[in-house]
């Protein structure tokens, strides 16, 4: 699949933002005044910034509000509702934290839970797609949620943030391990795609079109896959191992900033791979596995 | 609504006969022509170095290695299969993508489409293409603006690809009616679904190419194995040694 920068930025930034908002909602930190304004602003900035980035990959964004209508069937629509509901529910919590209004903590707890639901709906947009076997697995939402929790805990400077960061690494390894065999396990071949397996073994004689097309650009992305092995190591190191070590060194707030920055860079690399390595079954018609 | 209908009154769709298709691309052209005039199918740089464009129907060609028989070339038109369990419909966040309860045609309401591309991702068959100029999703409409169009002559009230096919490899009809031509063809010729394990329940069916008889050697075959003799043979040996 084509790793569109807007979608990578959207899912990474909003995942981090909602993860941080979840911890803020749960009261992991007790900021007040300007500190609260800054921290809640960071959470909201990341979450909303990510959501804004997602609109850049829309061909026809003027209809974007219609995306709220189909929550009964569409995960993308559910994500729209979940994100707006989270942001709305946590707004009074944030104001209470900034101005010391003393709202009951239950609102923040509920908002924090809803933030994770939002991340889950984001993940399900990809997980539901059967035509991309690498995504169609329960580890996909686990990966999205683990990034949100680890990123949020890191930004919150929690003591057990390194554990969550290392868990991200373990999830990534598991995801890659199962993902590498997913296409083969789905069992689709050029033979099943065309039904010509009834006759014999097909291979491409001529392409359907010699020029480019939306399908080839969007679904049959192969550029840069040769660096996948190196990128996996970079993603694993930056998203998981290095920030976990940085957090163990007593560097104060700068340690948190450094760890979060490294983790975000690693998350971006991992998310790029999530798209670039995903193979769509339509590639079979073109003799490409992805 | 992007909820799929429980059942559809009719099941309109196509039967594509891979035995008679010759891959002439007439269906591709007829489809592009009719729908470009209707919903608009843009091209980018069509006469330049890097042409690209939106098509609702594309014809592939494959060579098939057949056990104990000569290899076969199969030309393979690919377009929307108007699935009963269409994954492209349920993923749509706006309700732009829908399946009609009356005849089962899967359509895009372009006025509600945000161009997110998720429906194209959900389709295993590559039936949907985003129009680069309009930013909305395009797909086969089964020529919904022809089949019910009373201003057209009756023989023209079928999809453009079917109407134009010079070898009659494409058939249009109602699969809900067991007596229809398409249902009969599927029953007689073993019409099949593409990627049935994807759980999409396609309406369109493909008829398999008939298996060819055993290969016979060409009468000219002995002439292919020419051994040079005389001076030419001597030259051949000498030059081979250098």
Contacts between the chains, C-beta under 8 A, distances in Angstrom:
chain1	res1	chain2	res2	distance
A	1	B	121	7.3
A	57	B	116	7.2
A	57	B	117	7.4
A	58	B	114	5.0
A	58	B	115	5.1
A	58	B	116	5.6
A	58	B	135	7.6
A	59	B	113	7.8
A	59	B	114	7.3
A	59	B	115	2.3
A	59	B	116	7.7
A	59	B	117	7.3
A	59	B	130	5.7
A	59	B	131	7.7
A	59	B	134	7.5
A	59	B	135	2.9
A	59	B	136	6.0
A	59	B	137	7.9
A	60	B	113	5.8
A	60	B	114	5.3
A	60	B	115	4.0
A	60	B	134	7.5
A	60	B	135	4.3
A	60	B	136	5.2
A	61	B	114	6.4
A	61	B	115	7.7
A	63	B	94	6.2
A	63	B	96	7.8
A	63	B	111	7.7
A	63	B	112	6.0
A	63	B	113	6.6
A	63	B	114	4.5
A	64	B	114	5.6
A	66	B	93	7.6
A	66	B	94	3.8
A	66	B	95	6.9
A	66	B	96	7.5
A	66	B	112	5.3
A	66	B	114	6.7
A	67	B	93	4.0
A	67	B	94	5.4
A	67	B	114	6.1
A	67	B	116	7.7
A	68	B	93	7.9
A	69	B	93	7.6
A	69	B	94	6.2
A	69	B	95	5.3
A	70	B	1	7.3
A	70	B	2	4.6
A	70	B	92	6.3
A	70	B	93	5.3
A	70	B	94	6.4
A	70	B	95	5.1
A	72	B	2	7.9
A	72	B	3	6.2
A	73	B	1	8.0
A	73	B	2	4.7
A	73	B	3	5.3
A	73	B	89	8.0
A	73	B	90	4.4
A	73	B	91	7.8
A	73	B	92	7.9
A	74	B	2	5.8
A	74	B	90	6.6
A	74	B	91	5.7
A	74	B	92	5.9
A	74	B	93	4.5
A	75	B	91	7.2
A	76	B	91	6.8
A	76	B	92	8.0
A	76	B	93	3.9
A	76	B	116	6.7
A	76	B	118	5.9
A	77	B	93	3.9
A	77	B	94	7.7
A	80	B	93	6.6
A	125	B	91	7.9
A	125	B	118	6.9
A	128	B	91	6.8
A	128	B	122	7.7
A	129	B	87	7.6
A	129	B	91	7.6
A	129	B	121	5.5
A	129	B	122	5.5
A	130	B	87	6.6
A	130	B	122	7.9
A	130	B	124	7.2
A	130	B	198	5.9
A	130	B	199	7.1
A	131	B	87	7.3
A	131	B	121	6.9
A	131	B	122	6.3
A	131	B	123	6.6
A	131	B	124	4.1
A	131	B	198	6.9
A	132	B	121	6.9
A	186	B	197	8.0
A	187	B	197	6.3
A	188	B	124	7.6
A	188	B	195	5.7
A	188	B	197	7.1
A	188	B	198	7.3
A	190	B	62	7.5
A	192	B	194	7.6
A	192	B	195	5.3
A	192	B	196	7.8
A	192	B	197	7.0
A	193	B	124	7.9
A	193	B	125	8.0
A	193	B	194	6.2
A	193	B	195	5.7
A	194	B	60	7.7
A	194	B	62	6.4
A	194	B	74	7.5
A	194	B	76	5.6
A	194	B	194	6.9
A	194	B	206	8.0
A	195	B	192	5.0
A	195	B	193	7.6
A	195	B	194	5.9
A	195	B	206	5.5
A	195	B	208	6.7
A	196	B	18	8.0
A	196	B	62	6.2
A	196	B	64	5.3
A	196	B	74	6.0
A	196	B	76	7.8
A	196	B	208	8.0
A	196	B	209	7.8
A	198	B	192	7.3
A	198	B	208	5.6
A	199	B	64	5.2
A	199	B	66	5.8
A	199	B	72	6.8
A	199	B	74	7.5
A	199	B	208	6.5
A	199	B	209	6.2
A	199	B	211	6.8
A	200	B	64	4.5
A	200	B	65	4.9
A	200	B	66	3.8
A	200	B	67	6.1
A	200	B	69	7.9
A	200	B	71	7.7
A	200	B	72	7.4
A	201	B	64	6.7
A	201	B	65	4.6
A	202	B	62	4.3
A	202	B	63	7.0
A	202	B	64	4.7
A	202	B	65	7.9
A	202	B	74	7.1
A	203	B	62	6.6
A	203	B	63	5.8
A	203	B	64	7.9
A	203	B	65	7.5
A	204	B	60	7.4
A	204	B	61	7.7
A	204	B	62	6.2
A	204	B	63	7.8
A	205	B	61	4.5
A	205	B	62	5.6
A	205	B	63	4.4
A	205	B	73	6.0
A	206	B	60	7.8
A	206	B	61	4.6
A	207	B	60	7.4
A	208	B	58	4.2
A	208	B	59	5.9
A	208	B	60	4.4
A	208	B	61	7.7
A	208	B	78	7.2
A	209	B	55	7.6
A	209	B	58	6.3
A	211	B	50	7.0
A	211	B	51	4.6
A	211	B	52	5.5
A	211	B	53	7.9
A	212	B	50	6.9
A	212	B	52	4.7
A	213	B	52	6.1
A	213	B	53	7.5
A	213	B	55	7.3
A	213	B	58	8.0
A	213	B	129	6.8
A	214	B	52	7.9
A	214	B	54	6.9
A	214	B	120	7.4
A	214	B	129	4.3
A	214	B	130	5.1
A	214	B	132	7.1
A	215	B	120	7.8
A	215	B	126	4.8
A	215	B	129	6.3
A	218	B	117	6.6
A	218	B	120	6.7
A	218	B	121	7.9
A	218	B	130	7.4
A	219	B	120	7.4
A	219	B	121	7.2
A	219	B	126	6.8
A	280	B	121	7.1
A	280	B	124	8.0
A	281	B	124	4.8
A	281	B	195	6.9
A	281	B	198	7.4
A	282	B	123	7.4
A	282	B	124	6.5
A	282	B	125	6.6
A	282	B	126	3.7
A	285	B	60	5.8
A	285	B	78	6.2
A	285	B	125	7.9
A	285	B	126	6.3
A	286	B	60	7.9
